[in-house]
Amino acid sequence: MKIKSIEAKTCEYCSGTGYFQLLLGGSETCACCEGSGKKKELED
């Protein structure tokens, strides 16, 4: 699979913030968008 293009759409998982707020405190980088907040389009 190759990355076709990076769209300017927000990531569905982190709502465009690039990270998740953890329940016990702190934050974690979104694994889906790698912290960019942008949705990546993948080519099959």
Secondary structure, DSSP 8 states (H G I E B T S, - for coil): -EEEEEEEEE-TTTTTSSEEE-TTSSEEE-TTTTTS-EEEEEE-
